[in-house]
C-alpha cells in the first residue's frame, strides 16, 4: 500500500475512533441511567446524553469527514477489509448528513423524556403517563423516516437501521408463511395433555437467584473480566467495546424462569459483543452485523441451548443444589415445564411458539403508528384487542400490556421483527453446527464449548462485513430458510407433548 493511502487510512481510523469514543461515552451514561442514576439526576443526564450525541453527529457529518471518505473510496490499493470499512462508513455518512445536529439533539432529548415517563408509567400502571412523551417520539420517528426516504412503506426506512435491506414486503411475506405453521403446531399441542410447571412459581430467594445467574453466565462462556451484570427494569445488553460489555436482568422471587432465561438471553447478546474484533474498534467491521443476527445469538443460547434437554441433563443437579425445593422434581419434568406452551401476556416470558405472535402484534402496531393510521392514544385498545385475537388472552392492565417493553421509550421503532427473524436464523445455525459430529456429541452430553468456538469462528469476527443473509449463507451454506425453525419446533414439541 502506498504511503499516501496508508496515511489517509490511519487518519480515517483516528477520526472514527474519536467519534466512537463520544458515542460510547454517551452509552455509558445511558447504561447508568437504566441501572444506578438517582431520580433527581434525570434532567441533567438527558442534557449530557443529548450533548454527546449532537457532538458525535457533528464530527461524523463534518465536510472534512466526507472528503476523507471520498478520497479513500478512490484508492485502489486498499485491502478487502479496509475497502469494506470505507464502503460502510460512506453509507453511514450519506445517511447521517441528511440530519441536522438540532434534529439529533431534539430526538435525544425526546427519548430521554420518554424513557423516564415510561418508568413512571410502569410504576403507576397507567399508559396515560407515557402517552404524550411517546407521541412526541413517534412524531420524530415519522419525521426521521421522511428525511431518510423510502420507496415502499415509511416503516422500511426505520427497519433498515436494524437490518440492512429489511422491508415491510419481506417481513409481511415471512410472517404470512410462519403464522399458519405455528398455528398448526399450537393446534396439535392444544389436543395434548398440558405439562405442569406449578413448581416454577414457588418462592425462590432473590440472592440465591442472583448467585445462580452469575454462575450460569460463567458456564456459558461470558467473560466477567470483560463485562458485568446488573439489575434493570427491563433486561438489556449494551457494549462500550468488546472488553466492556454490560448485561442486565430482573428477578421475580415467585418465578424462577424470569431471571434464568433473561440471563441466558442477554448472555447470548454479550458473547457476540465480546467476540467482535477489538482491532476494529470504532469502525464498521468492529460492529455487529444486524439486530436480526444479534437476536439469533440471544435466541440460540436462550432456546436452542438453554431450553434443551441435553443442557439440563448436565446442569440440573447444579440447579437443585442451588434450589433444594426442586429436589423432588426430576429432570424430564423440569425440561417439559420450561418448555410449556401456553398463551401469555409477557413477551420476554413467552414460550418459543407463542412468542412470535407477541412479535407480530408489535410489528403490525408499529407499522400503523409510523404510517399514521394509529395514534399513541389508540395503543392500549389496539394492543388489548390484538392480544385477544392472536393469543386469546385478556390484558388486565397496562403494565402487563402495552407498557411491558422498553423499546418505544428508546425510539427503537423497527426492531421487533428482528426477534422472530433471529429465532429463524438461530435454528438454521444450530442445525448446521450439529452436522459436525464433534459438536453434536459434545452438545448431546450437555457441553457448549464447541458451539461457542464455532460461533467465534463463523459469526463473531466478521462485524458488518456481510449483511444478514450473506452472513447466514457464509455460515450455513444457504440464505435464511424458515423451514429449519418449523422442523425444529415440530420435532421438539412433539416429544414434549406426547399424549
C-alpha positions as CSV (number, residue, x, y, z in Angstrom):
1,X,0.0,0.0,0.0
2,X,1.3,3.4,-1.0
3,X,2.3,5.7,1.9
4,X,-0.3,8.2,1.0
5,X,-3.1,5.7,1.2
6,X,-1.8,4.3,4.5
7,X,-1.6,7.8,6.0
8,X,-5.2,8.6,4.8
9,X,-6.5,5.3,6.2
10,X,-4.8,5.9,9.6
11,X,-6.4,9.4,9.6
12,X,-9.8,7.7,8.9
13,X,-9.2,5.3,11.9
14,X,-8.4,8.3,14.1
15,X,-11.5,10.2,13.2
16,X,-13.9,7.3,13.5
17,X,-12.4,6.1,16.8
18,X,-12.9,9.6,18.2
19,X,-16.5,9.5,17.1
20,X,-16.8,6.1,18.7
21,X,-15.3,7.4,22.0
22,X,-18.0,10.1,22.1
23,X,-20.8,7.6,21.3
24,X,-19.7,5.1,23.8
25,X,-19.3,7.8,26.5
26,X,-23.0,8.5,25.8
27,X,-23.8,4.8,26.0
28,X,-22.1,4.6,29.5
29,X,-24.4,7.4,30.7
30,X,-27.4,5.6,29.2
31,X,-26.5,2.4,30.9
32,X,-26.1,4.2,34.2
33,X,-29.5,5.9,33.6
34,X,-31.1,2.5,33.5
35,X,-29.3,1.0,36.4
36,X,-28.0,3.4,39.1
37,X,-29.0,7.0,38.2
38,X,-30.7,8.9,41.2
39,X,-34.1,10.1,40.2
40,X,-33.3,13.7,40.6
41,X,-30.4,13.4,38.0
42,X,-32.8,12.7,35.1
43,X,-32.9,16.1,33.6
44,X,-29.2,16.8,33.6
45,X,-28.5,13.3,32.4
46,X,-30.8,13.9,29.4
47,X,-28.8,17.1,28.6
48,X,-25.5,15.3,28.9
49,X,-26.5,12.5,26.6
50,X,-28.0,14.9,24.1
51,X,-24.8,17.0,24.0
52,X,-22.6,13.9,23.4
53,X,-25.0,12.6,20.6
54,X,-25.0,16.0,19.0
55,X,-21.2,16.3,19.2
56,X,-20.7,12.9,17.7
57,X,-23.1,13.7,14.9
58,X,-21.3,17.0,14.1
59,X,-18.0,15.3,13.9
60,X,-19.4,12.4,11.8
61,X,-21.1,14.8,9.3
62,X,-18.3,17.3,9.0
63,X,-17.4,18.1,5.4
64,X,-13.8,17.0,6.2
65,X,-15.0,13.6,7.1
66,X,-16.9,13.3,3.8
67,X,-13.9,14.5,1.9
68,X,-11.7,11.9,3.6
69,X,-14.1,9.1,2.8
70,X,-14.4,10.2,-0.8
71,X,-10.7,10.3,-1.3
72,X,-10.2,6.9,0.3
73,X,-13.1,5.5,-1.9
74,X,-11.0,6.3,-4.9
75,X,-8.0,4.4,-3.8
76,X,-7.3,1.0,-5.5
77,X,-4.7,-0.2,-3.1
78,X,-6.9,-0.8,0.0
79,X,-7.1,-4.3,1.4
80,X,-10.6,-6.0,1.3
81,X,-11.2,-5.2,4.9
82,X,-10.1,-1.6,4.5
83,X,-12.3,-1.2,1.4
84,X,-15.3,-2.7,3.2
85,X,-14.8,-0.3,6.1
86,X,-14.7,2.7,3.8
87,X,-17.8,1.5,1.9
88,X,-19.8,1.0,5.0
89,X,-18.6,4.3,6.6
90,X,-19.6,6.1,3.4
91,X,-23.1,4.6,3.6
92,X,-23.4,5.7,7.2
93,X,-22.1,9.2,6.3
94,X,-24.5,9.6,3.5
95,X,-27.4,8.7,5.8
96,X,-26.3,10.9,8.7
97,X,-25.7,14.1,6.6
98,X,-29.5,14.0,6.0
99,X,-30.0,15.0,9.6
100,X,-29.2,18.4,11.2
101,X,-27.5,18.5,14.6
102,X,-30.6,20.1,16.0
103,X,-32.7,17.2,14.9
104,X,-30.3,14.8,16.5
105,X,-30.5,16.8,19.8
106,X,-34.2,17.0,19.6
107,X,-34.6,13.3,19.2
108,X,-32.1,12.6,22.0
109,X,-34.0,14.9,24.4
110,X,-37.4,13.5,23.4
111,X,-36.1,9.9,24.0
112,X,-34.7,10.9,27.5
113,X,-38.1,12.4,28.4
114,X,-39.9,9.3,27.0
115,X,-37.7,6.8,28.9
116,X,-38.4,8.4,32.3
117,X,-42.1,8.7,31.5
118,X,-42.1,5.0,30.7
119,X,-40.6,4.2,34.1
120,X,-43.1,6.4,35.8
121,X,-46.0,4.9,33.8
122,X,-45.0,1.4,34.7
123,X,-44.9,2.3,38.4
124,X,-48.3,4.0,38.1
125,X,-49.6,1.2,35.9
126,X,-51.1,3.9,33.7
127,X,-50.3,4.3,30.0
128,X,-51.6,7.9,30.0
129,X,-48.4,8.9,31.9
130,X,-46.4,7.8,28.9
131,X,-48.8,8.8,26.1
132,X,-47.7,12.4,25.3
133,X,-43.9,11.7,25.5
134,X,-44.4,8.7,23.4
135,X,-46.5,10.6,20.9
136,X,-43.6,13.1,20.6
137,X,-41.1,10.3,19.9
138,X,-43.5,8.8,17.2
139,X,-43.7,12.1,15.5
140,X,-39.9,12.4,15.4
141,X,-39.6,8.9,14.1
142,X,-42.1,9.7,11.3
143,X,-40.0,12.7,10.5
144,X,-36.9,10.6,10.5
145,X,-38.4,8.1,8.0
146,X,-39.3,11.1,5.8
147,X,-35.8,12.5,6.0
148,X,-34.2,9.2,5.2
149,X,-36.6,8.5,2.3
150,X,-38.2,5.3,1.2
151,X,-39.8,3.7,-1.9
152,X,-42.3,1.4,-0.2
153,X,-43.6,1.9,3.3
154,X,-42.2,4.6,5.7
155,X,-41.5,1.8,8.2
156,X,-38.9,0.4,5.7
157,X,-36.7,3.4,6.5
158,X,-36.7,2.6,10.2
159,X,-36.3,-1.2,9.9
160,X,-33.3,-0.7,7.6
161,X,-31.4,0.7,10.7
162,X,-31.7,-2.6,12.4
163,X,-31.2,-5.0,9.5
164,X,-29.9,-3.6,6.2
165,X,-32.5,-4.1,3.4
166,X,-35.3,-5.4,5.6
167,X,-38.7,-4.2,4.3
168,X,-42.3,-4.5,5.1
169,X,-42.8,-6.6,2.0
170,X,-40.2,-9.1,3.2
171,X,-41.5,-9.3,6.7
172,X,-45.1,-9.5,5.7
173,X,-44.3,-12.5,3.5
174,X,-42.2,-14.1,6.2
175,X,-45.0,-13.8,8.8
176,X,-47.7,-14.9,6.4
177,X,-45.8,-18.2,6.0
178,X,-44.8,-18.5,9.6
179,X,-48.2,-17.8,11.1
180,X,-50.1,-20.9,9.7
181,X,-47.3,-23.2,10.5
182,X,-47.2,-22.0,14.1
183,X,-50.9,-22.1,14.3
184,X,-51.0,-25.8,13.2
185,X,-48.3,-26.8,15.8
186,X,-50.2,-24.9,18.5
187,X,-53.5,-26.6,17.5
188,X,-51.8,-30.0,17.7
189,X,-50.5,-29.2,21.2
190,X,-53.9,-28.0,22.3
191,X,-55.2,-31.6,22.0
192,X,-52.5,-33.0,24.2
193,X,-52.2,-33.1,28.0
194,X,-50.8,-29.9,29.3
195,X,-47.4,-30.1,31.1
196,X,-47.2,-29.0,34.8
197,X,-45.0,-26.0,35.7
198,X,-46.5,-25.1,39.1
199,X,-43.2,-25.8,40.9
200,X,-41.6,-22.9,39.0
201,X,-43.9,-20.4,40.7
202,X,-42.9,-21.2,44.2
203,X,-40.6,-18.9,46.3
204,X,-37.0,-18.6,45.0
205,X,-34.8,-16.4,47.1
206,X,-33.6,-13.3,45.3
207,X,-30.0,-13.6,46.4
208,X,-29.8,-17.2,45.5
209,X,-31.2,-16.5,42.1
210,X,-28.7,-13.8,41.5
211,X,-25.8,-16.1,42.6
212,X,-27.1,-18.9,40.3
213,X,-27.5,-16.5,37.4
214,X,-23.9,-15.3,37.7
215,X,-22.6,-18.9,37.8
216,X,-24.7,-19.6,34.7
217,X,-23.0,-16.7,32.8
218,X,-19.6,-18.2,33.6
219,X,-20.6,-21.6,32.4
220,X,-21.9,-20.1,29.2
221,X,-18.5,-18.6,28.5
222,X,-19.3,-14.9,29.3
223,X,-16.1,-13.2,30.3
224,X,-16.7,-11.4,33.6
225,X,-13.4,-9.7,33.3
226,X,-14.7,-8.0,30.1
227,X,-18.2,-7.5,31.3
228,X,-20.7,-7.4,34.2
229,X,-24.3,-7.9,35.1
230,X,-26.7,-5.7,37.0
231,X,-30.5,-5.3,37.7
232,X,-32.7,-3.1,35.5
233,X,-36.5,-2.6,34.9
234,X,-36.2,-4.4,31.5
235,X,-33.3,-6.8,30.7
236,X,-30.9,-5.5,28.1
237,X,-27.3,-5.6,26.9
238,X,-25.1,-2.7,26.0
239,X,-21.4,-2.6,24.9
240,X,-18.8,0.1,25.0
241,X,-16.2,-2.1,23.3
242,X,-15.5,-5.9,23.2
243,X,-13.7,-5.6,26.6
244,X,-16.6,-3.9,28.4
245,X,-20.0,-5.5,27.8
246,X,-22.9,-4.9,30.2
247,X,-25.8,-7.2,30.8
248,X,-28.8,-6.6,33.0
249,X,-31.5,-9.0,34.3
250,X,-34.5,-8.8,36.6
251,X,-35.6,-11.1,39.4
252,X,-39.1,-12.2,40.5
253,X,-38.9,-14.2,43.7
254,X,-42.0,-16.1,42.7
255,X,-41.0,-17.0,39.2
256,X,-37.7,-18.8,38.7
257,X,-37.9,-18.6,34.9
258,X,-37.9,-14.8,34.7
259,X,-34.3,-14.3,35.9
260,X,-32.8,-17.5,34.4
261,X,-33.7,-17.1,30.8
262,X,-33.2,-13.3,30.9
263,X,-29.6,-14.1,32.0
264,X,-29.2,-16.7,29.2
265,X,-30.8,-14.5,26.6
266,X,-28.7,-11.5,27.4
267,X,-25.6,-13.7,27.7
268,X,-26.1,-14.6,24.0
269,X,-26.0,-10.9,23.2
270,X,-23.0,-10.4,25.4
271,X,-21.0,-13.2,23.9
272,X,-21.5,-11.7,20.4
273,X,-20.3,-8.3,21.6
274,X,-17.3,-9.8,23.3
275,X,-16.4,-11.7,20.2
276,X,-16.3,-8.7,17.9
277,X,-12.8,-7.8,16.7
278,X,-11.2,-5.4,19.1
279,X,-8.7,-4.2,16.5
280,X,-11.7,-2.8,14.5
281,X,-12.9,-0.6,17.4
282,X,-14.9,2.4,16.1
283,X,-15.0,1.0,12.6
284,X,-17.9,-0.8,10.9
285,X,-16.1,-4.2,11.0
286,X,-15.9,-3.8,14.7
287,X,-19.7,-3.5,15.0
288,X,-22.4,-6.3,14.9
289,X,-23.9,-7.3,11.6
290,X,-27.5,-6.5,12.3
291,X,-30.1,-6.9,15.1
292,X,-31.5,-10.0,13.4
293,X,-28.1,-11.7,13.7
294,X,-27.8,-10.3,17.3
295,X,-31.1,-11.8,18.2
296,X,-30.1,-15.0,16.6
297,X,-27.4,-15.2,19.2
298,X,-29.6,-14.5,22.2
299,X,-32.4,-16.8,21.0
300,X,-29.9,-19.6,20.1
301,X,-28.5,-19.6,23.7
302,X,-31.8,-19.0,25.3
303,X,-33.9,-21.6,23.5
304,X,-31.9,-23.9,21.2
305,X,-29.4,-24.5,24.0
306,X,-30.9,-23.1,27.3
307,X,-34.2,-24.9,26.9
308,X,-32.8,-28.1,25.5
309,X,-32.8,-31.5,27.3
310,X,-29.1,-32.2,26.9
311,X,-28.1,-28.9,28.6
312,X,-30.3,-29.6,31.6
313,X,-29.4,-33.2,31.9
314,X,-25.9,-31.9,32.8
315,X,-26.9,-28.7,34.6
316,X,-29.9,-29.7,36.6
317,X,-28.0,-31.2,39.6
318,X,-26.3,-27.8,40.0
319,X,-29.7,-26.1,39.9
320,X,-31.1,-28.5,42.5
321,X,-28.1,-27.7,44.8
322,X,-28.9,-24.0,44.4
323,X,-32.6,-24.5,45.0
324,X,-33.3,-27.6,47.2
325,X,-37.1,-27.0,46.6
326,X,-36.6,-28.7,43.2
327,X,-35.1,-31.9,44.7
328,X,-38.2,-33.9,44.1
329,X,-38.7,-32.7,40.5
330,X,-37.0,-35.0,38.0
331,X,-35.0,-33.7,35.0
332,X,-37.6,-34.6,32.4
333,X,-40.5,-32.9,34.3
334,X,-38.3,-29.8,34.7
335,X,-37.4,-29.9,31.0
336,X,-41.1,-30.1,30.0
337,X,-42.0,-27.3,32.4
338,X,-39.5,-24.8,31.0
339,X,-40.9,-25.5,27.5
340,X,-44.6,-25.3,28.4
341,X,-46.6,-23.8,25.6
342,X,-49.4,-21.6,26.7
343,X,-50.6,-18.2,25.5
344,X,-49.5,-15.5,27.9
345,X,-49.2,-11.7,28.5
346,X,-45.5,-11.0,28.6
347,X,-43.3,-11.3,25.5
348,X,-40.0,-11.9,27.4
349,X,-41.6,-14.8,29.3
350,X,-43.4,-16.4,26.4
351,X,-42.7,-19.9,25.2
352,X,-40.8,-20.4,21.9
353,X,-44.0,-20.8,19.8
354,X,-46.5,-18.1,21.0
355,X,-43.5,-15.7,21.3
356,X,-43.8,-15.0,17.6
357,X,-47.4,-13.8,18.0
358,X,-46.2,-11.2,20.6
359,X,-43.7,-10.0,17.9
360,X,-46.3,-9.9,15.1
361,X,-48.6,-7.8,17.2
362,X,-45.9,-5.2,17.9
363,X,-44.8,-5.3,14.3
364,X,-48.3,-4.6,13.0
365,X,-48.8,-1.9,15.6
366,X,-45.6,-0.1,14.8
367,X,-46.4,-0.1,11.0
368,X,-49.7,1.6,11.8
369,X,-48.1,4.2,14.1
370,X,-45.5,5.1,11.5
371,X,-47.9,5.3,8.6
372,X,-50.2,7.4,10.8
373,X,-53.3,5.2,10.8
374,X,-52.9,4.7,14.6
375,X,-52.1,7.3,17.2
376,X,-50.3,6.9,20.5
377,X,-53.7,7.3,22.4
378,X,-55.0,4.3,20.4
379,X,-52.3,1.9,21.6
380,X,-53.9,0.3,24.7
381,X,-57.2,-0.5,23.0
382,X,-55.4,-1.8,19.8
383,X,-53.0,-3.9,22.0
384,X,-55.7,-5.4,24.1
385,X,-57.8,-6.3,21.0
386,X,-54.9,-8.0,19.2
387,X,-53.9,-10.0,22.3
388,X,-57.4,-11.3,22.4
389,X,-57.3,-12.1,18.6
390,X,-53.9,-13.6,18.4
391,X,-53.4,-15.3,21.7
392,X,-56.9,-15.4,23.3
393,X,-55.8,-13.7,26.5
394,X,-57.4,-10.7,28.3
395,X,-54.9,-8.0,29.2
396,X,-55.7,-7.0,32.8
397,X,-53.7,-3.7,33.0
398,X,-51.2,-1.5,31.1
399,X,-48.1,-2.8,32.9
400,X,-48.8,-6.3,31.7
401,X,-49.9,-4.9,28.4
402,X,-48.6,-2.1,26.3
403,X,-46.1,-0.8,28.9
404,X,-44.1,-4.0,29.1
405,X,-41.4,-3.2,26.5
406,X,-38.7,-0.5,26.9
407,X,-38.2,-0.2,23.1
408,X,-40.6,2.6,22.3
409,X,-39.2,4.8,25.1
410,X,-35.8,4.4,23.4
411,X,-37.2,5.3,20.0
412,X,-36.5,1.8,18.8
413,X,-39.2,1.6,16.1
414,X,-38.4,-1.1,13.5
415,X,-36.7,-3.5,16.0
416,X,-39.3,-6.1,16.9
417,X,-39.4,-8.2,13.7
418,X,-35.7,-9.0,14.2
419,X,-36.7,-11.1,17.3
420,X,-38.6,-13.6,15.1
421,X,-36.1,-13.4,12.3
422,X,-33.3,-14.1,14.8
423,X,-35.1,-17.2,16.0
424,X,-35.2,-18.5,12.4
425,X,-31.5,-17.8,12.0
426,X,-30.8,-19.5,15.3
427,X,-32.4,-22.8,14.3
428,X,-30.5,-22.7,11.0
429,X,-27.2,-22.1,12.7
430,X,-27.8,-24.8,15.3
431,X,-28.7,-27.4,12.7
432,X,-25.5,-26.5,10.8
433,X,-23.4,-26.9,13.9
434,X,-24.9,-30.2,14.8
435,X,-24.0,-31.6,11.4
436,X,-20.4,-31.6,12.8
437,X,-20.1,-34.8,14.8
438,X,-17.8,-33.4,17.5
439,X,-20.2,-30.5,18.2
440,X,-23.2,-32.8,18.2
441,X,-21.5,-35.3,20.5
442,X,-20.4,-32.6,23.0
443,X,-23.8,-30.9,22.9
444,X,-25.7,-34.2,23.5
445,X,-23.6,-34.6,26.6
446,X,-24.6,-31.1,27.8
447,X,-21.4,-29.3,26.7
448,X,-21.4,-26.0,24.8
449,X,-17.6,-25.3,24.3
450,X,-17.5,-26.3,20.7
451,X,-20.7,-24.4,19.9
452,X,-19.1,-21.3,21.4
453,X,-15.9,-21.9,19.4
454,X,-17.8,-22.4,16.1
455,X,-19.6,-19.0,16.7
456,X,-16.3,-17.4,17.4
457,X,-15.1,-18.5,14.0
458,X,-18.2,-18.2,11.9
459,X,-20.2,-15.3,13.2
460,X,-18.4,-13.0,15.7
461,X,-15.3,-11.9,13.8
462,X,-17.0,-10.5,10.7
463,X,-18.6,-7.5,12.2
464,X,-20.6,-5.8,9.5
465,X,-18.6,-7.2,6.6
466,X,-21.7,-9.2,5.5
467,X,-25.3,-8.3,5.5
468,X,-27.5,-10.7,7.5
469,X,-28.5,-13.1,4.7
470,X,-24.9,-13.2,3.3
471,X,-23.5,-14.0,6.8
472,X,-26.1,-16.8,7.1
473,X,-25.1,-18.1,3.7
474,X,-21.4,-17.9,4.7
475,X,-22.0,-19.8,7.9
476,X,-24.7,-22.3,6.8
477,X,-24.3,-22.6,3.0
478,X,-27.7,-21.0,2.2
479,X,-29.7,-17.9,2.9
480,X,-32.4,-17.8,5.6
481,X,-34.8,-20.7,5.4
482,X,-37.7,-20.7,7.8
483,X,-38.4,-24.4,7.3
484,X,-35.5,-25.2,9.6
485,X,-37.2,-23.4,12.5
486,X,-40.5,-25.1,11.7
487,X,-38.9,-28.5,11.7
488,X,-37.1,-27.8,14.9
489,X,-40.3,-26.7,16.6
490,X,-42.3,-29.7,15.3
491,X,-39.7,-32.2,16.4
492,X,-39.1,-30.6,19.8
493,X,-42.7,-30.1,20.9
494,X,-44.0,-33.4,19.5
495,X,-41.6,-35.1,22.1
496,X,-42.7,-32.8,24.9
497,X,-46.5,-33.1,24.2
498,X,-46.9,-36.8,23.5
499,X,-50.5,-37.6,24.7
